[in-house]
Amino acid sequence: MKLQQILSGLNLLEKTKFINCLDKLCFAKETDDIALSKVVENLNGKMKYASGSEIDEIFHAVSKQFKAYVKEQLSLSEASVKLLVNIITRDGNAVARRSWIEKLYTDECKSLDTLLSDIQKEIKESGNCDFDRAHRLSIFNNCLEVAYKNDLKIKRQENISDDERSVLNQLAKDLKITNDEFSAIEHMYDPIKADKSTIEDSLNTLRDMGLIFIKKKDEVFIADEIIRIINKINKKEVSDKYFLRILRTLSDAELSSILKTHGKRIRGVSRIEKIKTIIHSGISIREILQNEIFDETESLNNRKDRIKTMMSDLNIETDKLGTTLEERVSILIDSLNSATEREFNAISATSYKDMYSTLEVNFNKITGGENKESFAARIKREFELEPAEEISTERLRALSITPHDILYLLSNDEIKVLRDAMDLPKRGDPRLNILNAFANANDKLIEEYIALSRRDLPALRQASIDINEADIGAKFEEVTKTIFEEMGLDVEEDIRKAVNTSKDKADIIISISDDDIIVGEAKTCKNGDFAKYSTTSR
């Protein structure tokens, strides 16, 4: 969810910490930044009364200073705070209840304990020979222990400095130590507590930093813009959902090559498990694309051609391809990171809703009706959403989960079965075929908007639009919203649901600014008249 959307739903107290943080950054910077000084001057020292759009403008004006501030604060934070940051910045966790964040935190601690136990056992049973995986883990463990305990020599509290961490990061890269292994070994020397008070303190610390918002002491928010800043600080180049897309395009042999490079088990491991292991390990996507999917003898031209093919498989359209391997990888990564807005615009909100409903209905056909998991359950599991949460396309949009994202939750084999169940063409990319099918269907409804508004069923069927008469009213409302969206207007579904009551229900709410909206009614007519006058007035 974007920062401005979050701010519009909070009261002054709930956004005070964030505003205070921006205020300090503005005060420190405004003397030598003319553009920022002008923005601050317009507010006349009353930032706490600024609108969401004004606060958003200030945030983008001090984004570089905010990044430096966050980097410093996180470097001084306890391990529990850093673990919590890793959890809330993952896809699907940007908006969540406090109790669910606590559960994810507890589960993550248990996973670290299990992995640490496995690493210790592997090191103990190893003969430390031939620079194998266990030997590399042992070397890294010894180096991290020295870095952590260095402070004891000068009678200071044990800690790893920024300089030491940068050396350890490079060492981990050269020894092929994955991020999860790094965290587990560090957990040995700086144990992360999993009690409720620690989680509570960590959440409050992040709120005081201005990184998260807590609504009504229960719902936790982190803005997409802040997630991007944290990912850059942590050198995480793509979010997990884009990592998944890339891995879907790789062959089994390429997936095995990645795991083999890091000493992970590959014999008897399914393709699905290989992908999950790679994502959870936190392996660098740039290392994978430039080195780890290739044999050491692979030529540079062949590597560049493979990235070109991958970009085609991911339907990435770009003005330039890049002359070097590094440039091509950067273009691929940048294209994925900027895909969210483009993908939401490629298919209307109505078409997204229709696509999701169709996927739900056809999901069991993927495994011949034996699959007990619903499509909603698959989404919850993959994006770590709360089991009791109701899944809707509005909720998915709030979490920045696009139609493309949910299609990539299905494996390459599953998506082909789904395509066949929907009687779509077998030629071309199956995911793109599914998306185009719903985009085209919505275009037809817009073309026949007049017939839809008049409830002219024969004219609709003549245009090959199969629709029940009882569904025409709802479909007309949805298509009207789509037309407004294509005109560039901001149709607010969240606000509409919040203000509607059992008696008074607005069909459409269009946001003009932070304070102004247009309330609309979408009504069809039959035989040149409305069924009841009362249904057209409020």
C-alpha positions as semicolon CSV with decimal commas, in nm:
position;residue;x (nm);y (nm);z (nm)
1;M;0,000;0,000;0,000
2;K;0,132;0,342;-0,092
3;L;0,224;0,592;0,179
4;Q;-0,048;0,838;0,086
5;Q;-0,318;0,568;0,108
6;I;-0,199;0,463;0,453
7;L;-0,189;0,821;0,582
8;S;-0,545;0,889;0,465
9;G;-0,676;0,614;0,695
10;L;-0,491;0,716;1,013
11;N;-0,564;0,972;1,283
12;L;-0,311;1,233;1,392
13;L;-0,183;1,031;1,689
14;E;-0,117;0,723;1,472
15;K;0,103;0,914;1,228
16;T;0,276;1,146;1,478
17;K;0,601;0,943;1,503
18;F;0,643;0,943;1,125
19;I;0,570;1,318;1,102
20;N;0,821;1,389;1,383
21;C;1,084;1,191;1,192
22;L;1,024;1,392;0,873
23;D;1,023;1,716;1,074
24;K;1,374;1,644;1,207
25;L;1,504;1,557;0,861
26;C;1,353;1,874;0,715
27;F;1,502;2,092;0,989
28;A;1,847;1,939;0,930
29;K;1,828;1,980;0,552
30;E;1,613;2,278;0,463
31;T;1,896;2,535;0,483
32;D;2,076;2,400;0,173
33;D;1,783;2,246;-0,017
34;I;1,578;2,515;-0,193
35;A;1,298;2,284;-0,314
36;L;1,251;2,130;0,029
37;S;1,266;2,470;0,201
38;K;0,983;2,589;-0,021
39;V;0,764;2,290;0,071
40;V;0,833;2,339;0,443
41;E;0,771;2,714;0,415
42;N;0,428;2,652;0,259
43;L;0,334;2,444;0,563
44;N;0,433;2,734;0,788
45;G;0,565;2,506;1,062
46;K;0,238;2,314;1,095
47;M;0,343;1,978;0,955
48;K;0,123;1,784;1,195
49;Y;-0,180;1,944;1,028
50;A;-0,053;1,868;0,675
51;S;-0,265;1,655;0,443
52;G;-0,157;1,309;0,333
53;S;-0,048;1,437;-0,009
54;E;0,164;1,713;0,152
55;I;0,333;1,466;0,388
56;D;0,392;1,233;0,092
57;E;0,555;1,520;-0,099
58;I;0,785;1,598;0,195
59;F;0,878;1,230;0,232
60;H;0,990;1,207;-0,132
61;A;1,183;1,534;-0,093
62;V;1,389;1,389;0,195
63;S;1,402;1,026;0,073
64;K;1,784;1,022;0,052
65;Q;1,816;1,157;0,406
66;F;1,547;0,915;0,522
67;K;1,742;0,621;0,377
68;A;2,062;0,729;0,557
69;Y;1,864;0,776;0,880
70;V;1,702;0,430;0,854
71;K;2,036;0,264;0,775
72;E;2,192;0,419;1,086
73;Q;1,898;0,330;1,310
74;L;1,884;-0,033;1,194
75;S;2,261;-0,076;1,239
76;L;2,219;0,022;1,604
77;S;1,911;-0,197;1,658
78;E;1,888;-0,533;1,831
79;A;1,864;-0,858;1,637
80;S;1,492;-0,887;1,719
81;V;1,420;-0,557;1,542
82;K;1,614;-0,666;1,231
83;L;1,427;-0,998;1,222
84;L;1,095;-0,815;1,248
85;V;1,197;-0,585;0,961
86;N;1,273;-0,888;0,745
87;I;0,924;-1,023;0,817
88;I;0,716;-0,711;0,757
89;T;0,899;-0,623;0,433
90;R;0,811;-0,958;0,275
91;D;0,532;-0,971;0,016
92;G;0,190;-0,986;0,178
93;N;0,302;-0,866;0,523
94;A;0,282;-0,490;0,460
95;V;-0,067;-0,480;0,616
96;A;-0,133;-0,726;0,897
97;R;-0,281;-0,763;1,241
98;R;-0,044;-0,739;1,535
99;S;-0,123;-1,094;1,652
100;W;-0,037;-1,235;1,307
101;I;0,297;-1,051;1,299
102;E;0,373;-1,203;1,640
103;K;0,302;-1,554;1,507
104;L;0,523;-1,502;1,201
105;Y;0,801;-1,375;1,428
106;T;0,774;-1,679;1,657
107;D;0,775;-1,918;1,359
108;E;1,083;-1,744;1,216
109;C;1,268;-1,787;1,546
110;K;1,188;-2,159;1,548
111;S;1,317;-2,191;1,192
112;L;1,642;-2,020;1,292
113;D;1,682;-2,257;1,589
114;T;1,630;-2,561;1,363
115;L;1,873;-2,437;1,097
116;L;2,136;-2,349;1,359
117;S;2,107;-2,697;1,508
118;D;2,157;-2,853;1,162
119;I;2,461;-2,633;1,092
120;Q;2,623;-2,714;1,427
121;K;2,567;-3,086;1,368
122;E;2,711;-3,062;1,015
123;I;3,022;-2,879;1,138
124;K;3,072;-3,125;1,425
125;E;3,045;-3,435;1,206
126;S;3,265;-3,292;0,930
127;G;3,636;-3,361;0,893
128;N;3,690;-3,006;0,759
129;C;3,847;-3,132;0,441
130;D;3,858;-3,028;0,073
131;F;3,686;-2,697;0,143
132;D;3,344;-2,866;0,140
133;R;3,022;-2,704;0,263
134;A;3,078;-2,797;0,629
135;H;3,434;-2,665;0,614
136;R;3,314;-2,334;0,467
137;L;3,046;-2,306;0,738
138;S;3,312;-2,372;1,002
139;I;3,540;-2,099;0,862
140;F;3,255;-1,847;0,856
141;N;3,146;-1,944;1,208
142;N;3,500;-1,887;1,342
143;C;3,528;-1,547;1,171
144;L;3,187;-1,432;1,295
145;E;3,277;-1,541;1,651
146;V;3,597;-1,333;1,639
147;A;3,407;-1,029;1,505
148;Y;3,142;-1,062;1,774
149;K;3,381;-1,113;2,065
150;N;3,641;-0,852;1,962
151;D;3,472;-0,595;2,183
152;L;3,540;-0,803;2,495
153;K;3,912;-0,731;2,457
154;I;3,848;-0,362;2,509
155;K;3,583;-0,428;2,773
156;R;3,287;-0,325;2,559
157;Q;2,955;-0,491;2,493
158;E;2,974;-0,764;2,230
159;N;2,865;-0,631;1,894
160;I;2,944;-0,647;1,521
161;S;3,043;-0,308;1,379
162;D;2,948;-0,186;1,030
163;D;3,306;-0,241;0,909
164;E;3,312;-0,596;1,046
165;R;2,972;-0,670;0,893
166;S;3,082;-0,550;0,550
167;V;3,381;-0,788;0,569
168;L;3,155;-1,073;0,684
169;N;2,913;-1,002;0,399
170;Q;3,195;-1,034;0,145
171;L;3,324;-1,347;0,319
172;A;2,977;-1,504;0,312
173;K;2,951;-1,426;-0,060
174;D;3,289;-1,587;-0,138
175;L;3,221;-1,891;0,082
176;K;2,871;-1,934;-0,071
177;I;2,704;-1,888;0,269
178;T;2,336;-1,802;0,218
179;N;2,153;-1,525;0,407
180;D;1,953;-1,770;0,619
181;E;2,275;-1,953;0,719
182;F;2,439;-1,618;0,807
183;S;2,140;-1,528;1,028
184;A;2,137;-1,870;1,195
185;I;2,510;-1,858;1,285
186;E;2,476;-1,499;1,413
187;H;2,179;-1,621;1,620
188;M;2,428;-1,844;1,807
189;Y;2,620;-1,543;1,940
190;D;2,338;-1,287;1,954
191;P;2,028;-1,497;2,034
192;I;1,694;-1,354;1,926
193;K;1,427;-1,365;2,195
194;A;1,081;-1,484;2,094
195;D;0,874;-1,373;2,392
196;K;0,574;-1,143;2,350
197;S;0,733;-0,847;2,529
198;T;1,034;-0,855;2,293
199;I;0,803;-0,847;1,989
200;E;0,602;-0,564;2,148
201;D;0,918;-0,362;2,217
202;S;1,047;-0,423;1,863
203;L;0,721;-0,307;1,706
204;N;0,726;0,009;1,919
205;T;1,091;0,068;1,821
206;L;1,002;0,051;1,451
207;R;0,707;0,285;1,505
208;D;0,929;0,533;1,691
209;M;1,173;0,522;1,398
210;G;0,887;0,615;1,167
211;L;0,909;0,291;0,969
212;I;0,568;0,146;1,053
213;F;0,223;0,270;1,148
214;I;-0,005;0,099;1,401
215;K;-0,377;0,164;1,363
216;K;-0,603;0,129;1,667
217;K;-0,318;-0,055;1,845
218;D;-0,388;-0,363;1,632
219;E;-0,323;-0,325;1,258
220;V;0,038;-0,278;1,141
221;F;0,119;-0,094;0,814
222;I;0,443;-0,035;0,628
223;A;0,437;0,171;0,307
224;D;0,564;0,035;-0,026
225;E;0,804;0,331;-0,050
226;I;0,962;0,244;0,287
227;I;0,988;-0,125;0,194
228;R;1,184;-0,031;-0,118
229;I;1,424;0,180;0,090
230;I;1,481;-0,103;0,342
231;N;1,537;-0,358;0,062
232;K;1,804;-0,130;-0,088
233;I;1,974;-0,101;0,249
234;N;1,967;-0,481;0,290
235;K;2,088;-0,527;-0,070
236;K;1,776;-0,724;-0,158
237;E;1,743;-0,642;-0,528
238;V;1,403;-0,802;-0,596
239;S;1,113;-0,900;-0,375
240;D;1,032;-1,269;-0,337
241;K;0,738;-1,256;-0,579
242;Y;0,969;-1,140;-0,861
243;F;1,236;-1,388;-0,753
244;L;0,970;-1,659;-0,796
245;R;0,892;-1,542;-1,150
246;I;1,258;-1,567;-1,249
247;L;1,295;-1,914;-1,098
248;R;0,982;-2,033;-1,285
249;T;1,166;-1,962;-1,612
250;L;1,470;-2,175;-1,517
251;S;1,517;-2,539;-1,612
252;D;1,554;-2,814;-1,351
253;A;1,924;-2,836;-1,434
254;E;1,970;-2,463;-1,371
255;L;1,786;-2,484;-1,037
256;S;2,007;-2,778;-0,936
257;S;2,318;-2,582;-1,035
258;I;2,222;-2,300;-0,796
259;L;2,164;-2,540;-0,506
260;K;2,481;-2,735;-0,581
261;T;2,684;-2,412;-0,572
262;H;2,569;-2,355;-0,213
263;G;2,606;-2,717;-0,104
264;K;2,230;-2,777;-0,080
265;R;2,075;-3,119;-0,137
266;I;1,947;-3,181;-0,491
267;R;1,902;-3,559;-0,515
268;G;1,537;-3,657;-0,476
269;V;1,424;-3,294;-0,437
270;S;1,122;-3,184;-0,643
271;R;1,123;-2,874;-0,862
272;I;0,880;-2,698;-0,627
273;E;1,104;-2,766;-0,325
274;K;1,413;-2,647;-0,513
275;I;1,245;-2,313;-0,585
276;K;1,126;-2,275;-0,223
277;T;1,474;-2,352;-0,088
278;I;1,641;-2,096;-0,315
279;I;1,396;-1,819;-0,224
280;H;1,406;-1,889;0,150
281;S;1,788;-1,905;0,150
282;G;1,811;-1,544;0,036
283;I;2,066;-1,613;-0,238
284;S;2,165;-1,306;-0,444
285;I;1,958;-1,287;-0,764
286;R;2,242;-1,109;-0,943
287;E;2,486;-1,390;-0,858
288;I;2,233;-1,644;-0,983
289;L;2,177;-1,471;-1,317
290;Q;2,541;-1,389;-1,385
291;N;2,712;-1,702;-1,257
292;E;2,526;-1,974;-1,071
293;I;2,291;-2,101;-1,343
294;F;2,586;-2,150;-1,579
295;D;2,871;-2,396;-1,603
296;E;3,209;-2,233;-1,537
297;T;3,308;-2,294;-1,902
298;E;2,997;-2,120;-2,041
299;S;3,092;-1,835;-2,277
300;L;2,990;-1,475;-2,212
301;N;2,781;-1,461;-2,531
302;N;2,583;-1,769;-2,426
303;R;2,518;-1,614;-2,085
304;K;2,393;-1,292;-2,246
305;D;2,168;-1,491;-2,483
306;R;2,021;-1,682;-2,187
307;I;1,927;-1,357;-2,011
308;K;1,773;-1,230;-2,337
309;T;1,560;-1,547;-2,359
310;M;1,462;-1,508;-1,994
311;M;1,345;-1,150;-2,054
312;S;1,129;-1,278;-2,339
313;D;0,986;-1,555;-2,118
314;L;0,898;-1,293;-1,855
315;N;0,732;-1,072;-2,122
316;I;0,968;-0,785;-2,041
317;E;0,952;-0,515;-2,306
318;T;1,240;-0,269;-2,303
319;D;1,384;-0,004;-2,536
320;K;1,738;-0,136;-2,488
321;L;1,871;-0,481;-2,420
322;G;2,212;-0,393;-2,275
323;T;2,550;-0,468;-2,428
324;T;2,713;-0,636;-2,127
325;L;2,587;-0,922;-1,911
326;E;2,572;-0,692;-1,608
327;E;2,361;-0,438;-1,799
328;R;2,113;-0,703;-1,914
329;V;2,072;-0,837;-1,563
330;S;2,020;-0,482;-1,430
331;I;1,755;-0,409;-1,697
332;L;1,572;-0,733;-1,611
333;I;1,577;-0,654;-1,237
334;D;1,472;-0,290;-1,285
335;S;1,186;-0,393;-1,517
336;L;1,045;-0,632;-1,257
337;N;1,081;-0,380;-0,973
338;S;0,880;-0,123;-1,169
339;A;0,614;-0,372;-1,285
340;T;0,343;-0,324;-1,020
341;E;0,182;-0,006;-1,154
342;R;0,214;-0,127;-1,512
343;E;0,049;-0,461;-1,435
344;F;-0,241;-0,304;-1,247
345;N;-0,301;-0,073;-1,543
346;A;-0,287;-0,359;-1,795
347;I;-0,605;-0,515;-1,658
348;S;-0,899;-0,331;-1,502
349;A;-1,022;-0,380;-1,146
350;T;-1,334;-0,550;-1,285
351;S;-1,132;-0,788;-1,501
352;Y;-0,905;-0,866;-1,205
353;K;-1,211;-0,957;-1,000
354;D;-1,349;-1,175;-1,282
355;M;-1,014;-1,346;-1,328
356;Y;-0,984;-1,421;-0,957
357;S;-1,338;-1,571;-0,948
358;T;-1,258;-1,791;-1,248
359;L;-0,934;-1,910;-1,091
360;E;-1,119;-2,003;-0,772
361;V;-1,377;-2,206;-0,968
362;N;-1,119;-2,386;-1,186
363;F;-0,847;-2,437;-0,925
364;N;-0,949;-2,793;-0,831
365;K;-0,917;-2,901;-1,194
366;I;-0,543;-2,852;-1,164
367;T;-0,505;-3,179;-0,973
368;G;-0,808;-3,360;-1,108
369;G;-1,037;-3,249;-0,824
370;E;-0,816;-3,409;-0,556
371;N;-0,672;-3,080;-0,435
372;K;-0,830;-2,990;-0,101
373;E;-0,659;-2,651;-0,095
374;S;-0,864;-2,363;-0,234
375;F;-0,708;-2,092;-0,447
376;A;-0,758;-1,844;-0,163
377;A;-0,572;-2,082;0,070
378;R;-0,285;-2,103;-0,181
379;I;-0,259;-1,724;-0,186
380;K;-0,265;-1,707;0,195
381;R;0,005;-1,971;0,226
382;E;0,239;-1,824;-0,036
383;F;0,203;-1,463;0,080
384;E;0,188;-1,548;0,453
385;L;-0,158;-1,399;0,499
386;E;-0,365;-1,470;0,808
387;P;-0,581;-1,787;0,762
388;A;-0,896;-1,612;0,888
389;E;-0,851;-1,320;0,647
390;E;-1,105;-1,283;0,368
391;I;-0,934;-1,267;0,029
392;S;-1,067;-1,017;-0,225
393;T;-0,908;-0,837;-0,518
394;E;-0,942;-0,511;-0,323
395;R;-0,735;-0,662;-0,042
396;L;-0,479;-0,795;-0,291
397;R;-0,450;-0,451;-0,451
398;A;-0,390;-0,297;-0,106
399;L;-0,102;-0,545;-0,062
400;S;0,034;-0,457;-0,411
401;I;-0,036;-0,812;-0,533
402;T;-0,110;-0,790;-0,906
403;P;-0,298;-1,034;-1,136
404;H;0,043;-1,144;-1,268
405;D;0,161;-1,219;-0,913
406;I;-0,123;-1,461;-0,836
407;L;-0,079;-1,643;-1,168
408;Y;0,289;-1,703;-1,085
409;L;0,181;-1,879;-0,763
410;L;0,086;-2,167;-0,992
411;S;0,367;-2,382;-1,129
412;N;0,431;-2,402;-1,503
413;D;0,250;-2,738;-1,519
414;E;-0,044;-2,612;-1,311
415;I;-0,094;-2,302;-1,526
416;K;-0,112;-2,514;-1,842
417;V;-0,385;-2,733;-1,690
418;L;-0,573;-2,418;-1,588
419;R;-0,538;-2,271;-1,937
420;D;-0,680;-2,590;-2,090
421;A;-0,968;-2,593;-1,839
422;M;-1,056;-2,241;-1,956
423;D;-1,043;-2,349;-2,325
424;L;-0,779;-2,091;-2,411
425;P;-0,530;-2,117;-2,701
426;K;-0,232;-2,346;-2,640
427;R;0,006;-2,130;-2,839
428;G;0,199;-1,858;-2,659
429;D;0,260;-1,795;-2,290
430;P;-0,025;-1,952;-2,086
431;R;-0,021;-1,681;-1,817
432;L;-0,036;-1,408;-2,079
433;N;-0,322;-1,590;-2,255
434;I;-0,524;-1,593;-1,931
435;L;-0,461;-1,223;-1,866
436;N;-0,550;-1,128;-2,223
437;A;-0,872;-1,329;-2,207
438;F;-1,003;-1,114;-1,922
439;A;-0,870;-0,786;-2,061
440;N;-1,046;-0,859;-2,393
441;A;-1,372;-0,958;-2,219
442;N;-1,381;-0,626;-2,036
443;D;-1,310;-0,434;-2,356
444;K;-1,618;-0,597;-2,510
445;L;-1,837;-0,482;-2,222
446;I;-1,709;-0,125;-2,257
447;E;-1,783;-0,136;-2,630
448;E;-2,139;-0,251;-2,553
449;Y;-2,184;-0,005;-2,265
450;I;-2,507;0,141;-2,406
451;A;-2,667;-0,203;-2,448
452;L;-2,554;-0,289;-2,092
453;S;-2,707;0,031;-1,952
454;R;-3,039;-0,043;-2,126
455;R;-3,034;-0,407;-2,010
456;D;-3,057;-0,506;-2,377
457;L;-2,988;-0,878;-2,340
458;P;-3,037;-0,970;-2,711
459;A;-2,788;-0,702;-2,819
460;L;-2,534;-0,826;-2,561
461;R;-2,567;-1,187;-2,676
462;Q;-2,538;-1,079;-3,036
463;A;-2,204;-0,924;-2,938
464;S;-2,099;-1,268;-2,795
465;I;-2,133;-1,149;-2,433
466;D;-2,276;-1,432;-2,225
467;I;-2,439;-1,277;-1,917
468;N;-2,740;-1,353;-1,698
469;E;-3,001;-1,079;-1,667
470;A;-2,971;-1,085;-1,289
471;D;-2,600;-0,998;-1,320
472;I;-2,639;-0,701;-1,555
473;G;-2,675;-0,438;-1,279
474;A;-2,358;-0,547;-1,097
475;K;-2,165;-0,577;-1,423
476;F;-2,278;-0,228;-1,530
477;E;-2,149;-0,087;-1,201
478;E;-1,813;-0,261;-1,242
479;V;-1,770;-0,149;-1,605
480;T;-1,856;0,210;-1,508
481;K;-1,577;0,199;-1,248
482;T;-1,339;0,064;-1,512
483;I;-1,422;0,352;-1,748
484;F;-1,350;0,603;-1,469
485;E;-1,018;0,426;-1,392
486;E;-0,917;0,436;-1,758
487;M;-0,990;0,809;-1,753
488;G;-0,727;0,839;-1,478
489;L;-0,970;0,889;-1,190
490;D;-0,904;0,729;-0,850
491;V;-1,192;0,491;-0,769
492;E;-1,179;0,425;-0,392
493;E;-1,316;0,081;-0,306
494;D;-1,178;0,084;0,049
495;I;-1,348;0,415;0,134
496;R;-1,675;0,299;-0,026
497;K;-1,682;-0,014;0,190
498;A;-1,594;0,185;0,501
499;V;-1,872;0,443;0,466
500;N;-2,150;0,216;0,335
501;T;-2,419;0,111;0,580
502;S;-2,692;-0,153;0,553
503;K;-2,936;0,124;0,457
504;D;-2,726;0,365;0,249
505;K;-2,485;0,216;-0,002
506;A;-2,290;0,424;-0,253
507;D;-2,202;0,242;-0,576
508;I;-1,896;0,447;-0,668
509;I;-1,667;0,682;-0,477
510;I;-1,406;0,880;-0,669
511;S;-1,127;1,048;-0,475
512;I;-1,042;1,399;-0,597
513;S;-0,802;1,495;-0,316
514;D;-0,744;1,413;0,051
515;D;-1,060;1,602;0,145
516;D;-1,283;1,584;-0,165
517;I;-1,473;1,293;-0,316
518;I;-1,749;1,233;-0,570
519;V;-2,023;0,989;-0,470
520;G;-2,186;0,815;-0,767
521;E;-2,480;0,585;-0,834
522;A;-2,468;0,343;-1,127
523;K;-2,819;0,245;-1,238
524;T;-2,940;0,067;-1,550
525;C;-3,282;0,136;-1,701
526;K;-3,533;-0,091;-1,876
527;N;-3,778;0,022;-2,145
528;G;-3,652;0,377;-2,109
529;D;-3,725;0,409;-1,735
530;F;-3,591;0,305;-1,395
531;A;-3,768;0,033;-1,196
532;K;-3,808;0,253;-0,885
533;Y;-3,738;0,620;-0,835
534;S;-3,629;0,552;-0,478
535;T;-3,336;0,342;-0,605
536;T;-3,191;0,641;-0,789
537;S;-3,202;0,890;-0,500
538;R;-3,016;0,913;-0,172
